[in-house]
Amino acid sequence: MNIKNIIFFIVLGFTSLFGVETAWAQDGLTNFAEGLPAITIKSNSETERTYSLSLQILALMTGLTLLPSIVLGATSFTRIIIVLSILRQAMGTQQTPPNQVLIAIALFLTFFIMTPTLTEINRNALDPYLEGNLPAKSALVSGSNTLKEFLVKNTRENDLSMFTDLIGDKGYSTTTEIPLTVILPAFITSELKTAFQIGFLLFLPFLVIDMVIASILMSLGMMMLSPMLVALPFKLLLFVLVDGWAMTVGSLVATYVSS
C-alpha cells in the first residue's frame, strides 16, 4: 500500500466528518503519484470551492499529527511495547535494549499483525475509491467496518459491555453497529489489561532467580554484594537458553486474532 494513498485516505476521512464531500479533479487523480492535486470542496448547496496547495499541505500535516494516536489506540502497538518494557525491567538490564530498539520492534510487529486488516481495507475501500468505483462515504464505512472487526475480535466482552453501558446503549446485534467511540476505548482498556497479564507471567521466572540469588548471598554473608548484579548473568543465560526473544515475539503475535 502506497503511503501517499494512506495519507490521502486519512485526509478524506477528516473532510467527510465536517459534512462536505471531497471531489478530486479527474486530472488530479492521474497526477496524484506525481504530486498533490487540486482539491474541490462541494458543500450541500452544490457550491464548489477550490483550495490552494498550502491548505492541502496543512490538511496533510493535520492528518500526520493524528497518525501516532491511531497507531497507539487502534493497533497492537500498545500491548507489544508494554510487554517488551516489562520484560526489560524484569531482566534488570536497565536501558538494554534501548527505547528506540523496543519501539522499532513494536512497530514492525504491529505492521506484521495488522497486515491482513490493512490489506483488506486497501482492497475493499481505498483502491475502489481511488479508481472512482466507490463513493467517499461508502469507502469510509467499508474501511471502518473492517477495522471494527479486528478491534472487536481482540477486545474483552466485559470492557466492551462497560463502555456500552456508560453511554446508555443496550447492546449491538452486529459488529458494524458498534460506534468507534465505544470500541476504541474498550479496545485500549482491554489491551492494557492483557499486556499487564502477560508481563506478570514474564516477570515470575526472573523474580525466582532474584530470590534464589539473594538467599544464597545472604547465607554466605555477602550482604554488601548486590543480588541484582549477581543475578543478571543468570537471567541472561536463562533467557538465551530458552530462546526468549523468539518465544516472547511468537507468543505476542499468537495472542491476536486477525480479521
C-alpha positions as CSV (number, residue, x, y, z in Angstrom):
1,M,0.0,0.0,0.0
2,N,1.4,3.4,-1.1
3,I,2.0,5.8,1.8
4,K,0.5,8.6,-0.3
5,N,-2.7,6.6,-0.6
6,I,-2.8,6.2,3.2
7,I,-2.4,9.9,3.8
8,F,-4.9,10.7,1.1
9,F,-7.5,8.4,2.7
10,I,-6.9,9.9,6.2
11,V,-7.4,13.5,4.9
12,L,-10.5,12.4,3.0
13,G,-11.9,11.0,6.3
14,F,-11.4,14.3,8.1
15,T,-13.1,16.3,5.4
16,S,-16.1,14.0,5.5
17,L,-16.5,14.5,9.2
18,F,-17.5,18.1,8.6
19,G,-20.4,17.3,6.3
20,V,-18.7,18.1,3.0
21,E,-17.9,15.9,0.0
22,T,-14.4,15.9,-1.4
23,A,-14.1,15.6,-5.1
24,W,-10.6,15.3,-6.6
25,A,-10.3,16.6,-10.1
26,Q,-10.0,14.0,-12.8
27,D,-6.6,15.2,-13.9
28,G,-5.6,15.3,-10.2
29,L,-6.2,11.5,-9.9
30,T,-4.0,10.9,-12.8
31,N,-1.2,13.1,-11.4
32,F,-1.6,12.0,-7.8
33,A,1.5,9.8,-7.8
34,E,3.5,12.8,-9.1
35,G,2.3,15.5,-6.7
36,L,-0.6,17.0,-4.8
37,P,-3.7,17.6,-6.9
38,A,-6.1,20.4,-6.6
39,I,-9.0,19.9,-4.1
40,T,-12.5,21.0,-4.9
41,I,-14.9,21.0,-1.9
42,K,-18.6,20.7,-2.8
43,S,-21.0,21.7,0.0
44,N,-24.6,20.9,0.5
45,S,-25.6,23.9,-1.7
46,E,-23.6,22.4,-4.6
47,T,-21.2,25.4,-4.3
48,E,-17.7,24.4,-5.4
49,R,-14.6,25.9,-3.8
50,T,-11.0,25.1,-4.8
51,Y,-8.3,25.1,-2.1
52,S,-4.7,26.1,-2.7
53,L,-1.7,23.9,-2.3
54,S,-0.8,25.4,1.1
55,L,-4.2,24.4,2.5
56,Q,-3.7,20.9,1.1
57,I,-0.3,20.7,2.9
58,L,-2.0,21.9,6.1
59,A,-4.6,19.2,5.8
60,L,-2.0,16.6,5.2
61,M,0.1,17.7,8.2
62,T,-3.0,17.6,10.4
63,G,-3.6,14.0,9.3
64,L,0.0,13.1,10.0
65,T,-0.1,14.6,13.5
66,L,-3.0,12.2,14.3
67,L,-1.3,9.1,12.9
68,P,0.6,8.4,16.2
69,S,-2.7,8.3,18.1
70,I,-4.2,6.0,15.5
71,V,-1.2,3.7,15.8
72,L,-1.3,3.7,19.6
73,G,-5.0,3.3,20.0
74,A,-6.3,1.2,17.2
75,T,-3.5,-1.4,16.6
76,S,-1.5,-3.9,18.6
77,F,1.3,-1.5,19.3
78,T,0.2,-0.7,22.9
79,R,0.3,-4.4,24.1
80,I,3.6,-5.1,22.4
81,I,5.5,-2.1,23.8
82,I,4.2,-2.6,27.3
83,V,5.2,-6.3,27.4
84,L,8.6,-5.5,26.0
85,S,9.2,-2.8,28.6
86,I,8.1,-5.1,31.4
87,L,10.4,-7.8,30.1
88,R,13.4,-5.4,30.1
89,Q,12.6,-4.3,33.6
90,A,12.3,-7.9,34.8
91,M,15.7,-8.8,33.3
92,G,17.3,-5.8,35.0
93,T,19.2,-4.7,32.0
94,Q,18.4,-1.0,32.6
95,Q,18.4,0.6,29.1
96,T,19.3,-2.5,27.1
97,P,17.7,-2.8,24.6
98,P,17.4,0.9,24.2
99,N,14.0,2.5,23.9
100,Q,14.5,3.1,20.1
101,V,15.0,-0.6,19.6
102,L,11.9,-1.6,21.6
103,I,9.8,0.9,19.6
104,A,11.2,-0.4,16.3
105,I,10.4,-4.0,17.3
106,A,6.9,-3.0,18.4
107,L,6.3,-1.1,15.1
108,F,7.5,-4.0,12.9
109,L,5.4,-6.5,14.9
110,T,2.4,-4.1,14.7
111,F,2.8,-4.0,10.9
112,F,3.1,-7.7,10.7
113,I,-0.1,-8.3,12.9
114,M,-2.1,-5.5,11.1
115,T,-1.1,-6.5,7.6
116,P,-4.3,-8.7,6.9
117,T,-6.5,-5.9,8.2
118,L,-4.7,-3.1,6.3
119,T,-4.7,-5.2,3.1
120,E,-8.4,-5.8,3.3
121,I,-9.1,-2.1,3.9
122,N,-6.9,-1.3,0.9
123,R,-8.7,-3.8,-1.3
124,N,-12.2,-3.1,-0.3
125,A,-12.2,0.6,0.4
126,L,-9.1,2.6,-0.7
127,D,-8.4,1.1,-4.1
128,P,-12.1,1.2,-5.3
129,Y,-12.4,4.8,-4.1
130,L,-9.2,6.0,-5.8
131,E,-10.3,4.2,-9.0
132,G,-13.6,6.1,-8.9
133,N,-15.7,2.9,-8.3
134,L,-16.8,3.7,-4.8
135,P,-18.1,7.0,-3.2
136,A,-16.1,8.5,-0.4
137,K,-18.7,7.9,2.3
138,S,-19.1,4.2,1.3
139,A,-15.3,3.8,1.3
140,L,-15.0,5.2,4.8
141,V,-17.8,2.9,6.0
142,S,-16.2,-0.1,4.5
143,G,-12.8,0.7,5.9
144,S,-14.1,1.4,9.4
145,N,-16.2,-1.8,9.4
146,T,-13.0,-3.8,8.6
147,L,-11.1,-2.1,11.4
148,K,-14.1,-2.7,13.8
149,E,-13.9,-6.5,13.0
150,F,-10.3,-6.6,14.2
151,L,-11.0,-4.4,17.3
152,V,-14.0,-6.4,18.4
153,K,-12.2,-9.8,18.0
154,N,-9.4,-8.6,20.2
155,T,-11.5,-6.8,22.8
156,R,-12.8,-8.4,26.0
157,E,-16.5,-8.6,26.3
158,N,-16.5,-7.1,29.8
159,D,-14.7,-4.0,28.6
160,L,-17.0,-3.6,25.6
161,S,-20.1,-4.0,27.8
162,M,-18.7,-1.4,30.3
163,F,-18.4,1.3,27.7
164,T,-21.7,0.3,26.1
165,D,-23.4,0.8,29.5
166,L,-21.6,4.1,30.1
167,I,-23.2,5.7,27.0
168,G,-26.6,4.1,27.8
169,D,-26.8,1.7,24.9
170,K,-28.4,-1.8,25.4
171,G,-26.1,-3.7,23.1
172,Y,-25.4,-4.2,19.5
173,S,-26.6,-7.1,17.2
174,T,-23.7,-6.8,14.7
175,T,-20.1,-5.5,14.8
176,T,-20.9,-2.8,12.3
177,E,-23.4,-1.2,14.7
178,I,-20.7,-0.6,17.3
179,P,-19.6,3.1,17.1
180,L,-15.9,3.8,17.1
181,T,-16.4,6.0,20.2
182,V,-17.2,2.8,22.1
183,I,-14.9,0.2,20.6
184,L,-11.7,2.3,20.6
185,P,-11.7,3.0,24.4
186,A,-12.8,-0.6,25.1
187,F,-10.0,-1.9,22.9
188,I,-7.3,0.1,24.5
189,T,-8.5,-0.8,28.0
190,S,-8.5,-4.5,27.1
191,E,-5.0,-4.1,25.6
192,L,-3.7,-2.7,28.9
193,K,-5.1,-5.5,30.9
194,T,-3.8,-8.2,28.6
195,A,-0.4,-6.5,28.4
196,F,0.0,-6.5,32.2
197,Q,-1.2,-10.1,32.5
198,I,1.5,-11.2,30.0
199,G,4.1,-9.0,31.8
200,F,3.3,-10.7,35.1
201,L,3.9,-14.1,33.7
202,L,7.2,-13.0,32.1
203,F,8.3,-11.4,35.4
204,L,7.8,-14.6,37.5
205,P,10.9,-16.6,36.4
206,F,13.2,-13.7,36.7
207,L,11.8,-12.9,40.2
208,V,12.5,-16.5,41.2
209,I,16.1,-16.1,40.1
210,D,16.4,-12.9,42.1
211,M,15.1,-14.6,45.2
212,V,17.4,-17.6,44.9
213,I,20.5,-15.4,44.4
214,A,19.5,-13.2,47.3
215,S,19.1,-16.2,49.6
216,I,22.4,-17.7,48.5
217,L,24.2,-14.4,49.1
218,M,22.5,-14.0,52.5
219,S,23.6,-17.5,53.6
220,L,27.1,-16.8,52.6
221,G,27.2,-13.5,54.5
222,M,27.7,-11.4,51.4
223,M,25.2,-8.7,52.3
224,M,27.2,-5.9,50.7
225,L,27.0,-7.6,47.2
226,S,24.0,-6.5,45.1
227,P,21.8,-9.5,44.3
228,M,20.6,-7.8,41.1
229,L,24.2,-7.6,39.9
230,V,24.9,-11.2,40.6
231,A,21.5,-12.4,39.2
232,L,21.9,-10.5,35.9
233,P,24.2,-13.0,34.1
234,F,22.0,-15.9,35.2
235,K,18.9,-14.1,33.9
236,L,20.6,-13.5,30.5
237,L,21.8,-17.1,30.4
238,L,18.3,-18.4,31.1
239,F,16.8,-16.1,28.5
240,V,19.2,-17.1,25.8
241,L,18.9,-20.8,26.5
242,V,15.2,-20.8,26.1
243,D,15.4,-18.5,23.0
244,G,13.4,-15.9,24.9
245,W,13.1,-13.3,22.2
246,A,11.5,-15.8,19.8
247,M,9.2,-17.2,22.4
248,T,8.1,-13.7,23.5
249,V,7.5,-12.4,20.0
250,G,5.8,-15.5,18.9
251,S,3.5,-15.5,21.9
252,L,2.6,-11.9,21.4
253,V,1.7,-12.4,17.7
254,A,-0.3,-15.6,18.6
255,T,-2.5,-13.6,21.1
256,Y,-4.1,-11.7,18.2
257,V,-6.9,-12.8,16.0
258,S,-6.7,-11.1,12.6
259,S,-9.9,-10.0,10.8
